[in-house]
């Protein structure tokens, strides 16, 4: 006597195996696409050098960049650690400051009208123009670079979080009031969870901008880090080392972005990103 399978479930081991193969093919395809794109970039890079006969100090071949990366890896790894910790410090500082500001923007129209223009004004000022002033006011060291990372990451977190707080369905707030929940409880149980997708969207933008802010600080007033390594290598016409540092910087940005995406998946299990 055969037992029929439940609706929506594979009717046989063969169907389950086929579904597993489909999932595996889809998962592999998601990884193959960027690998193919990276290989194409390397091919175009090498062809450009051959066709236009570019000197090595202008554009080094990919193999020379890889060699420089291997030879300078301990130094570049230390520089990556310096840039990474400045980026993360500025990023978390921006979260600590931006979230309360976003709550103020959504809680009161007069506050929103009074604060928002200054936020736009601060975002419109290039961070390269602020960096020399920070060095004058604060001095050299890591703290001005952390402040630059904070300034570049601050605005997207404020804007996205404020938008998310305003997107809470009114019926959900009304349900909380009907259940005699306090405004504090409604905010933390209803409003902020509904804003989490917008909050994390802002974090993803902010973490990339924080890397840029930290590197700008290293360009102008740093004595270590990937930004300073790129500047020194370019000045010495060691373009291969500069490209190797840029590669490490890109990997740092991808790693930090991935950590934010992982935090989103862990903290927002109810949010379907499909």
GURO-77262 format. One line per field, with one value per residue (C-alpha): residue number from 1; x, y, z. Coordinates in Angstrom, 2 decimals, always signed. Each point is the difference from the previous one (the first is absolute). Layout:
seq NUM, ...
x X, ...
y Y, ...
z Z, ...
***
This chain:
seq 1, 2, 3, 4, 5, 6, 7, 8, 9, 10, 11, 12, 13, 14, 15, 16, 17, 18, 19, 20, 21, 22, 23, 24, 25, 26, 27, 28, 29, 30, 31, 32, 33, 34, 35, 36, 37, 38, 39, 40, 41, 42, 43, 44, 45, 46, 47, 48, 49, 50, 51, 52, 53, 54, 55, 56, 57, 58, 59, 60, 61, 62, 63, 64, 65, 66, 67, 68, 69, 70, 71, 72, 73, 74, 75, 76, 77, 78, 79, 80, 81, 82, 83, 84, 85, 86, 87, 88, 89, 90, 91, 92, 93, 94, 95, 96, 97, 98, 99, 100, 101, 102, 103, 104, 105, 106, 107, 108, 109, 110, 111, 112, 113, 114, 115, 116, 117, 118, 119, 120, 121, 122, 123, 124, 125, 126, 127, 128, 129, 130, 131, 132, 133, 134, 135, 136, 137, 138, 139, 140, 141, 142, 143, 144, 145, 146, 147, 148, 149, 150, 151, 152, 153, 154, 155, 156, 157, 158, 159, 160, 161, 162, 163, 164, 165, 166, 167, 168, 169, 170, 171, 172, 173, 174, 175, 176, 177, 178, 179, 180, 181, 182, 183, 184, 185, 186, 187, 188, 189, 190, 191, 192, 193, 194, 195, 196, 197, 198, 199, 200, 201, 202, 203, 204, 205, 206, 207, 208, 209, 210, 211, 212, 213, 214, 215, 216, 217, 218, 219, 220, 221, 222, 223, 224, 225, 226, 227, 228, 229, 230, 231, 232, 233, 234, 235, 236, 237, 238, 239, 240, 241, 242, 243, 244, 245, 246, 247, 248, 249, 250, 251, 252, 253, 254, 255, 256, 257, 258, 259, 260, 261, 262, 263, 264, 265, 266, 267, 268, 269, 270, 271, 272, 273, 274
x +0.00, +1.56, -0.16, -0.76, +2.15, -1.32, -0.95, +2.95, +2.55, +2.18, -1.90, +3.13, +3.68, +0.67, -1.98, +1.79, +3.32, -1.04, -1.04, +3.35, +1.81, -2.01, +0.87, +3.64, +0.04, -1.61, +2.44, +3.00, -1.26, -0.11, +3.71, +1.10, -1.32, +2.36, +2.92, -0.60, -0.31, +3.30, +1.76, -1.36, +1.31, +3.46, -0.04, -1.05, +2.62, +2.78, -1.21, -0.05, +3.66, +0.98, -2.03, +0.85, +3.52, -0.47, +3.14, -0.01, +0.12, -3.26, -1.90, +1.80, -1.06, -2.28, +2.77, +2.29, -2.77, -0.47, +3.75, +0.05, -2.98, +1.79, +3.31, -1.59, -2.81, +1.07, +0.33, -3.25, -1.80, +1.11, -1.11, -3.35, -0.38, +0.71, -2.49, -2.56, -0.04, -0.31, -2.87, -1.83, +0.48, -1.42, -2.82, -1.16, +0.31, -2.27, -2.60, +0.09, -0.61, -2.16, -2.74, -1.03, +0.09, -2.26, -2.43, -0.07, -0.64, -3.08, -1.27, -0.42, -0.66, +1.66, +3.12, +0.00, -0.30, +2.77, +2.48, -0.45, +1.38, +3.21, +0.30, -0.26, +2.52, +2.48, -0.44, +0.58, +3.44, +2.75, +1.77, +3.35, -0.66, -0.71, +3.06, +2.62, -2.15, -0.30, +3.77, +0.28, -2.57, +0.73, +3.52, +1.51, -0.76, -2.87, -2.73, -0.42, -0.27, -2.67, -1.89, +0.18, -1.30, -2.80, -0.91, -0.19, -2.11, -2.34, -2.37, -1.25, -0.74, -2.02, -1.99, -0.77, -0.88, -2.29, -1.76, -0.41, -1.48, -2.56, -0.97, -1.60, -3.60, -2.42, -2.23, +2.88, +0.45, -3.76, +0.07, +2.70, -2.07, -3.09, +2.06, +0.84, +3.69, +2.03, +1.59, +3.38, -1.15, -1.68, +3.21, +2.25, -2.48, -1.59, +1.55, +3.71, -0.33, -1.96, +2.83, +2.76, +0.18, +0.47, +2.47, +2.16, -0.24, +1.53, +2.66, +1.06, +0.51, +1.63, +2.62, +1.27, +0.13, +1.76, +2.86, +0.28, +0.00, +2.77, +2.14, -0.50, +1.32, +3.02, +0.68, +0.10, +1.37, +0.86, +3.25, -1.40, -2.87, -0.86, -0.61, +3.48, +1.46, -1.65, +1.25, +3.60, +0.09, -1.36, +2.58, +2.78, -1.47, -0.69, -3.33, -0.06, +0.05, -2.65, -2.26, +0.63, -1.06, -3.10, -0.83, +0.31, -2.19, -2.64, +0.10, -0.38, -3.08, -1.52, +0.68, -1.59, -3.00, -0.41, +0.09, -2.78, -2.04, +0.56, -1.11, -3.16, -0.74, +0.51, -1.87, -2.85, -1.01, -3.53, +1.19, -0.16, +2.48, -1.06
y +0.00, +3.26, +3.15, +3.17, +3.01, +3.14, +2.90, +2.22, -2.69, -2.03, -3.20, -2.09, -0.07, +0.81, +3.23, +0.97, -0.66, +2.11, +2.87, -0.26, +0.14, +3.08, +1.77, -0.89, +1.26, +3.29, +0.41, -0.72, +2.42, +2.76, -0.49, -0.66, +3.30, +2.28, -2.35, +0.21, +3.80, +0.18, -2.14, +2.20, +3.11, -1.57, -0.94, +3.51, +1.46, -2.10, +0.70, +3.75, -0.15, -1.96, +2.03, +3.46, -0.98, +1.59, +0.25, -2.00, +3.07, +1.19, -3.29, -3.13, -3.43, -2.06, -2.52, +2.75, +1.22, -3.53, -0.30, +3.32, -1.15, -3.20, +1.72, +2.83, -2.01, +0.31, +3.78, +0.32, -2.19, +2.29, +3.05, -1.70, -0.50, +3.70, +1.18, -2.60, +0.94, +3.71, -0.80, -2.17, +2.56, +2.81, -2.25, -0.96, +3.60, +1.02, -2.57, +1.22, +3.60, -0.49, -2.21, +2.49, +2.82, -2.00, -0.60, +3.75, +0.74, -2.24, +0.93, +3.73, +2.08, +3.16, -1.99, -1.54, +3.42, +1.36, -2.88, -1.33, +3.05, -0.17, -3.72, +0.80, +2.79, -2.29, -2.70, +2.51, +0.99, -2.23, -1.97, +0.83, +3.63, -0.93, -2.21, +2.80, +1.83, -3.13, -0.33, +3.63, -0.40, -3.53, -0.70, -3.04, -3.56, -2.41, +2.11, +2.45, -2.98, -1.56, +3.31, +0.08, -3.57, +1.06, +3.06, -1.95, -2.80, +2.19, +1.41, -3.22, -1.59, +3.04, +0.27, -3.70, -0.52, +3.04, -1.25, -3.44, +1.41, +1.90, -3.08, -1.91, -0.94, +2.14, -3.01, -1.72, +3.02, +0.11, -3.67, +0.70, +2.79, -2.24, -2.48, +2.82, -0.05, +3.07, +2.17, -1.30, -3.61, +0.73, +1.58, -2.92, -2.76, +1.44, +3.16, -0.80, -3.63, +1.29, +2.47, -2.62, -0.66, +3.73, +0.21, -2.77, +1.49, +3.14, -2.05, -1.68, +3.36, +1.45, -2.73, +0.55, +3.75, -0.44, -1.79, +2.97, +2.46, -1.86, -0.13, +3.73, +0.64, -2.21, +1.85, +3.37, -0.61, -3.63, -1.80, -3.52, -1.85, -0.95, +3.60, +1.04, -3.14, +0.92, +3.57, -0.99, -2.74, +2.35, +2.65, -2.60, -1.20, -3.41, -0.28, -3.75, +0.50, +2.72, -2.36, -2.75, +2.42, +0.94, -3.70, -0.43, +3.06, -1.51, -3.27, +1.92, +1.77, -3.27, -1.67, +2.81, +0.14, -3.76, +0.26, +2.61, -2.23, -2.95, +2.10, +0.91, -3.66, -0.92, +2.94, +0.14, -3.63, +1.14, +2.16, -1.86, +1.57, -2.14
z +0.00, -1.11, +2.04, -1.93, +0.69, +1.64, -2.27, -0.87, +0.98, -2.41, -0.90, -0.25, +0.83, -3.65, +0.18, +3.22, -1.67, -3.00, +2.28, +1.76, -3.34, -1.04, +3.25, -0.44, -3.60, +1.05, +2.88, -2.21, -2.63, +2.58, +0.65, -3.58, -1.38, +2.00, -0.66, -3.75, +0.24, +1.91, -2.63, -2.79, +1.79, +0.26, -3.69, -1.06, +2.33, -1.54, -3.57, +0.68, +1.09, -3.11, -2.51, +1.31, +1.15, +3.37, +2.18, +3.22, +2.25, -1.62, +0.02, +1.22, -1.32, +2.26, +0.66, +1.35, +2.27, +1.31, +0.58, +1.88, +2.05, +1.01, +0.75, +2.00, +1.56, +3.68, -0.34, -1.95, +2.53, +2.82, -2.00, -0.61, +3.75, +0.62, -2.64, +1.08, +3.66, -0.85, -2.35, +2.52, +2.79, -2.13, -1.23, +3.50, +1.14, -2.88, +1.08, +3.60, -1.08, -3.10, +1.47, +2.76, -2.55, -2.32, +2.87, +0.70, -3.68, -0.02, +3.45, -0.54, -3.11, +1.45, +0.84, -3.47, -1.63, +2.21, -0.31, -3.50, -1.89, +2.03, -0.77, -3.70, +0.39, +1.74, -2.64, -2.80, +1.30, -1.52, +2.68, -1.64, +0.97, +3.62, +0.46, +0.22, +2.53, +2.13, -0.03, +1.13, +2.76, +1.23, -1.19, -1.66, +0.94, -0.48, +1.60, -2.94, -2.36, +2.21, -0.08, -3.81, -0.16, +2.37, -2.08, -3.26, +1.53, +2.05, -2.64, -1.69, +3.38, +1.12, -3.22, -0.43, +3.65, +0.01, -3.14, +1.54, +3.21, -2.06, -2.04, +2.89, -0.97, +2.09, +0.70, +1.82, +2.25, +0.61, +0.95, +2.56, +1.52, +0.11, +1.99, +2.45, -0.87, +0.91, -2.70, +1.09, -0.44, -3.34, -1.27, +0.92, -0.83, -3.15, -1.42, +0.16, -1.21, -3.01, -0.68, +0.16, -3.78, -0.62, +2.87, -1.43, -3.48, +1.47, +1.80, -3.25, -1.67, +3.11, +0.45, -3.55, +0.51, +3.36, -1.79, -2.36, +2.89, +1.83, -3.16, -0.61, +3.51, -0.72, -3.25, +1.71, +3.47, +0.46, +0.69, -0.41, -1.61, -3.56, -1.07, +1.07, -1.64, -3.32, +0.26, +0.76, -2.64, -2.66, +0.91, -0.37, -3.33, +1.55, -1.72, +0.54, +3.77, -0.29, -1.94, +2.56, +2.77, -2.01, -0.30, +3.77, +0.48, -2.28, +1.90, +3.27, -1.33, -1.21, +3.35, +2.01, -2.34, +0.37, +3.79, -0.07, -2.33, +2.36, +2.97, -1.94, -0.66, +3.67, +1.53, -2.53, -0.58, -0.82, -2.88, -3.30, -2.40, -2.92
***
